[in-house]
Amino acid sequence: MQHPTNNGRLGQALTFRQFAQAHRRALAAFLIVFVVISLIIVVRAFGAMANVVEPENGSVGNGATKLTNDSSASGRGAVRFASVSGGTGGGATPPSTTGGTPPAGAAPGISKGMVEDDNGGSGQDAADMKTLGIKWNRGWLECGGGAGQASFAQTLQAAGVTYLPSFNCGITTPIADYKAKLAADMKALMPFGVHVWEIGNEMDGGWTAENNYCNNNATPGNMACAQKAYLPYLQAAYETVHATDPQGVVIYGGLSSYDVNIGPWLKEMTASQAWQWMDGMGYHPYGNSLQESMASMDTLKNAMAANASWASKPIWITEVGCWSSGLGSQQNSPCSPQNESGKAQYLKGLMDGLKAWNKGTSFEIRAPICWYILHESGSTPGYGLVQTGGSRTYFEAFTTYKNYVF
């Protein structure tokens, strides 16, 4: 006979066991569901972060952080973090790196340029350039002087003008020192949108250090000698500019056509394969008349067309002008008549001619055409658009340039 107490205890024990088993099954099911849902949430969140789509303008908001799927990083699909700033918001905004104009002149076309150095009146000069619609200003830069020109570049940038240094060093400067000084100057000026560097100035002219170094004569031997003196610095500049600045552009130091036969020099440039160390051709189409200036453009075009390696090199007119008063040996001014009215006529005629020339050739003039010079000084009588000293006098050519539209 069963003991009633034992039967009761056995029934009670079975009830607890069944409850425990059911509890464990429910807990396991809950944990499985929880893990699955958690994994789905994590996977979806990671996928959203790894495939951010930027707006068309490239901005994702001020101080935002974007995550992009970067197959170039270590491991496939690695996530790369990049800080993105834009608009207004907390923290200082760094200066623009473009100055409002593509530094490489990527789009064909002509824009207004000027030649002016920092003469202590850069604020008013920048205001005048803004009035004129100037986009580029070419200025002389002695190597190692970049920090001293930073304020000038910043003032120009604030007026919508990009500073284009004409970088000049002595031809006896050791290459290592040359590269170090150029890199330092670049780092001082890049924050203010400076990315284009013209290397040297009018090396084909008899007044330059390269030609003086080579006995200052126009013989083919002299041309080869001067090229040999210049090219190591052009190559050093090209290597330094492109290593220091991803947006860097190297312009061959503007050739001068005034009283110079540029044909032999261009022939030597081709023989020495100078195109390897430049992104653009600087040119100064001076002449004793408007017709001579335009004819020199055809000389340049024909010389460049003789070798396919020049075809991709845009032309930068980094200096051109005329003088309304006599300058000793430079009496035959293209200003005709040789007065302020003649200067204004030449300016308009030259701009019209270059604009028409640009449409009729496969070799393109790209920004800018730099007029020499903004304001006159003791060393540049008759060239300027503005007369300084006390109050500023604005000549007729100033108004002509202001109203000119390319």
C-alpha positions in Angstrom: 0.0 0.0 0.0 1.3 3.4 -0.9 2.1 5.9 1.7 -0.1 8.8 1.0 2.6 11.3 2.1 5.1 9.9 -0.3 2.6 10.0 -3.2 1.9 13.7 -2.4 5.6 14.5 -2.3 6.2 12.7 -5.6 3.4 14.6 -7.3 4.8 17.9 -6.0 8.3 17.1 -7.2 7.0 16.3 -10.8 5.2 19.7 -10.9 8.4 21.6 -10.0 10.5 19.7 -12.6 8.0 20.4 -15.4 8.0 24.1 -14.4 11.8 24.3 -14.5 12.0 22.7 -17.9 9.4 25.0 -19.3 11.2 28.0 -17.8 14.6 27.0 -19.3 13.0 26.5 -22.7 11.4 29.9 -22.6 14.6 31.6 -21.5 16.6 29.9 -24.3 14.0 31.0 -26.9 14.2 34.6 -25.5 18.0 34.6 -25.7 17.9 33.3 -29.3 15.5 36.0 -30.4 17.4 38.7 -28.5 20.7 37.7 -30.2 19.2 37.5 -33.7 17.5 41.0 -33.3 20.8 42.5 -32.0 22.8 41.1 -34.9 20.3 42.5 -37.4 20.5 45.9 -35.8 24.3 45.9 -35.7 24.6 44.7 -39.3 22.2 47.3 -40.6 23.9 50.1 -38.6 27.3 49.1 -39.9 26.1 48.9 -43.5 24.6 52.4 -43.2 27.8 53.9 -41.9 30.0 52.1 -44.5 28.0 53.3 -47.4 27.4 57.0 -46.7 26.3 58.8 -49.8 27.5 62.4 -49.9 25.3 65.2 -51.3 26.3 66.4 -54.8 28.1 69.4 -53.4 30.3 67.1 -51.3 29.3 68.7 -48.0 28.0 66.7 -45.1 27.6 69.6 -42.8 30.0 71.6 -40.7 32.4 69.6 -38.6 30.7 66.3 -39.6 32.5 63.0 -39.9 32.0 60.9 -42.9 32.7 57.2 -43.2 33.5 55.9 -46.6 34.1 52.4 -47.8 37.8 52.6 -48.9 39.0 49.6 -50.8 42.5 51.2 -51.0 42.9 50.9 -47.2 44.3 47.8 -45.6 41.7 45.0 -46.0 38.8 44.9 -48.4 36.0 47.2 -47.4 38.0 48.9 -44.6 36.3 51.9 -43.1 38.1 55.2 -43.5 37.2 58.2 -41.3 37.7 61.7 -42.8 36.9 65.0 -41.1 34.7 67.3 -43.2 34.2 70.9 -42.5 32.1 73.5 -44.2 29.7 76.3 -43.6 29.6 78.1 -40.4 29.8 76.6 -36.9 32.1 76.1 -34.0 35.8 76.5 -34.6 37.8 78.6 -37.0 37.5 78.0 -40.7 40.8 77.5 -42.5 41.5 79.8 -45.5 40.3 78.7 -48.9 42.9 76.7 -50.9 41.6 77.8 -54.3 41.2 81.6 -54.1 38.1 81.1 -56.2 39.9 80.0 -59.3 41.0 76.4 -60.3 44.8 76.7 -59.8 45.7 74.4 -62.7 43.5 76.3 -65.2 41.7 73.0 -65.7 39.0 74.7 -67.8 40.1 76.4 -71.0 39.6 80.1 -71.2 41.1 83.5 -70.4 40.7 85.6 -67.3 42.1 88.9 -66.2 45.5 89.0 -64.5 47.9 91.6 -63.2 51.5 92.0 -62.4 52.2 93.8 -59.1 54.6 93.3 -56.2 53.9 94.0 -52.5 54.9 97.7 -52.3 53.4 98.4 -48.9 50.1 99.5 -50.4 48.7 96.0 -50.9 45.3 96.8 -49.4 44.5 99.5 -52.0 46.2 97.5 -54.7 43.9 94.6 -53.9 40.9 96.8 -53.9 41.9 98.2 -57.3 42.3 94.6 -58.6 38.9 93.7 -57.3 37.4 96.7 -59.1 39.1 95.6 -62.3 37.9 92.0 -62.0 41.4 90.6 -61.7 41.6 86.9 -60.8 45.4 86.4 -60.7 48.3 88.6 -59.6 51.8 87.6 -60.6 54.4 88.9 -58.2 58.2 88.6 -57.9 59.3 86.2 -55.1 62.9 85.9 -54.1 63.5 82.3 -52.9 63.2 82.1 -49.2 60.8 85.1 -49.0 57.5 83.2 -48.9 56.7 84.0 -45.2 57.2 87.7 -46.0 54.7 87.5 -48.8 52.0 85.6 -46.8 50.2 88.8 -45.7 50.2 90.0 -49.3 48.8 86.7 -50.6 46.1 86.8 -47.8 45.1 90.3 -48.7 44.8 89.4 -52.4 42.8 86.3 -51.5 40.3 88.3 -49.5 39.7 90.4 -52.7 39.2 87.3 -54.8 42.6 87.4 -56.4 45.1 84.4 -56.4 48.7 85.2 -55.9 51.0 83.7 -58.6 54.7 83.8 -57.5 57.5 84.3 -60.0 60.0 82.2 -58.0 63.6 83.4 -58.5 66.9 82.1 -57.1 70.4 82.6 -58.2 71.6 80.0 -60.7 74.5 79.2 -58.4 72.2 78.1 -55.6 72.9 74.5 -54.6 70.0 72.3 -55.7 69.3 71.0 -52.3 69.1 74.5 -50.9 66.9 75.6 -53.8 64.4 72.7 -53.1 64.3 73.4 -49.4 63.6 77.1 -49.9 60.9 76.4 -52.4 59.2 73.9 -50.1 59.3 76.3 -47.2 57.9 79.1 -49.4 55.1 76.9 -50.6 54.1 75.9 -47.1 54.0 79.6 -46.1 51.7 80.5 -49.1 49.6 77.4 -49.7 47.1 78.4 -46.9 46.2 81.4 -49.0 45.3 79.6 -52.2 48.8 79.7 -53.8 49.4 76.5 -55.9 50.8 77.8 -59.2 54.5 78.6 -59.4 56.3 80.3 -62.3 59.9 79.3 -62.2 62.2 82.1 -63.2 61.6 85.0 -65.5 62.5 85.6 -69.2 65.4 83.2 -69.3 65.8 83.8 -73.0 66.4 87.5 -72.5 70.0 88.8 -72.6 69.3 90.6 -69.2 68.9 87.4 -67.2 71.3 85.6 -65.0 71.3 82.5 -67.2 72.3 84.4 -70.3 74.9 86.5 -68.4 76.3 83.3 -67.1 76.6 82.2 -70.7 78.5 85.3 -72.0 75.2 87.1 -72.9 74.9 86.5 -76.6 72.2 85.1 -78.9 74.2 82.4 -80.5 72.9 78.8 -80.6 75.7 77.8 -78.2 74.6 80.5 -75.8 71.0 79.2 -75.9 72.1 75.7 -75.2 74.3 76.9 -72.3 71.5 79.0 -70.8 69.1 76.1 -71.1 71.7 73.9 -69.4 72.0 76.4 -66.6 68.2 76.7 -66.1 66.9 73.2 -66.5 68.2 71.7 -63.3 66.3 74.3 -61.4 63.1 73.7 -63.4 63.4 70.0 -62.7 64.0 70.6 -59.0 61.0 72.9 -58.9 58.8 70.4 -60.6 59.7 67.7 -58.3 59.4 69.9 -55.2 56.0 71.4 -56.2 54.4 68.1 -57.0 55.8 66.4 -53.9 54.7 69.2 -51.6 51.3 70.1 -53.0 48.8 67.7 -54.7 47.3 70.8 -56.5 50.7 72.2 -57.5 51.3 73.6 -61.0 54.7 74.5 -62.5 54.8 77.2 -65.2 57.9 77.6 -67.3 59.4 81.0 -66.6 57.8 83.4 -69.1 59.7 83.7 -72.3 60.0 87.2 -73.6 59.5 88.0 -77.3 60.7 91.6 -77.1 63.8 92.0 -79.2 64.5 88.3 -78.8 64.3 85.6 -81.4 62.5 82.9 -79.4 62.8 80.3 -82.2 66.3 79.1 -81.1 65.4 79.1 -77.5 62.3 77.0 -78.2 64.4 74.6 -80.3 66.7 74.1 -77.4 63.7 73.6 -75.1 62.6 70.8 -77.4 66.1 69.3 -77.6 66.4 69.2 -73.8 62.9 67.8 -73.4 61.9 70.6 -71.0 58.3 69.6 -71.3 58.9 66.9 -68.7 59.4 69.4 -66.0 56.5 71.9 -66.6 52.7 71.9 -66.6 52.3 75.1 -68.6 54.2 77.5 -70.8 54.7 81.1 -69.5 54.9 83.7 -72.3 55.4 87.5 -72.6 54.2 88.6 -76.0 55.9 92.0 -76.1 56.5 93.7 -79.4 57.0 97.1 -81.0 53.5 97.0 -82.2 50.2 95.2 -81.7 50.9 93.2 -84.9 54.3 92.2 -83.6 52.8 91.0 -80.3 50.3 88.8 -82.1 52.9 87.5 -84.6 55.0 86.3 -81.7 52.0 84.2 -80.5 52.1 82.4 -83.9 55.9 81.9 -83.5 55.2 80.3 -80.2 52.4 78.1 -81.6 54.4 77.0 -84.5 57.4 76.0 -82.4 55.2 74.1 -79.9 53.3 72.4 -82.7 56.5 70.9 -84.1 56.6 68.4 -81.2 53.6 66.5 -80.0 54.9 66.5 -76.4 54.0 70.2 -76.1 50.4 69.6 -77.1 49.1 69.3 -73.5 50.9 72.4 -72.2 48.5 75.4 -71.8 49.9 78.9 -72.4 49.9 81.4 -69.5 50.4 85.0 -70.5 52.2 86.0 -67.3 53.3 89.4 -68.5 52.5 91.8 -71.3 52.0 95.6 -71.6 53.1 98.8 -73.3 54.6 102.1 -72.1 53.1 105.5 -72.7 56.4 107.3 -72.0 59.9 106.8 -73.3 62.2 104.3 -71.7 65.6 104.8 -73.2 66.2 101.9 -75.6 62.5 101.0 -75.4 61.3 104.0 -77.4 59.4 101.9 -79.9 56.4 101.4 -77.7 53.4 99.3 -79.0 51.3 102.0 -77.5 50.2 104.0 -80.6 50.0 106.9 -80.1 52.6 106.7 -77.3 50.3 108.3 -74.6 47.6 107.2 -72.2 45.0 106.9 -74.9 47.4 104.8 -77.0 47.9 102.5 -74.0 44.2 102.0 -73.6 43.8 101.2 -77.3 46.7 98.7 -77.2 45.2 97.0 -74.1 41.9 96.5 -75.8 43.4 95.5 -79.1 45.7 93.0 -77.4 42.9 91.4 -75.4 40.7 91.2 -78.5 43.6 89.7 -80.4 44.4 87.0 -77.8 40.8 86.1 -77.4 40.5 85.6 -81.2 43.8 83.7 -81.4 42.6 81.4 -78.6 39.6 80.3 -80.7 41.7 79.6 -83.8 44.4 77.3 -82.4 44.6 74.0 -80.7 47.0 75.6 -78.2 45.0 77.2 -75.5 45.6 80.3 -73.4 44.4 79.6 -70.0 44.0 81.9 -67.0 45.4 84.4 -66.9 46.6 87.3 -69.1 48.7 89.4 -66.7 49.0 93.1 -67.6 52.2 94.7 -66.6 51.8 96.7 -64.3 49.1 97.9 -61.9 50.8 101.1 -60.7 53.8 103.0 -62.0 57.0 103.5 -60.1 60.4 105.0 -60.8 61.5 101.8 -62.6 58.3 101.3 -64.6 57.3 104.8 -66.0 54.5 104.7 -68.4 53.4 101.1 -67.9 50.9 101.4 -65.1 47.1 101.7 -65.0 47.4 103.8 -61.9 49.7 106.6 -60.8 50.5 106.6 -57.1 52.1 109.2 -55.0 49.8 111.3 -52.8 46.4 110.7 -54.4 45.9 107.9 -56.9 45.3 108.8 -60.5 43.5 106.2 -62.6 44.4 106.3 -66.3 42.2 105.6 -69.2 43.5 102.1 -69.6 42.3 101.3 -66.1 38.7 102.0 -67.1 39.2 100.1 -70.4 40.4 97.0 -68.5 37.6 97.3 -65.9 35.0 97.3 -68.7 36.6 94.6 -70.7 34.8 91.2 -70.9 36.4 88.1 -72.3 
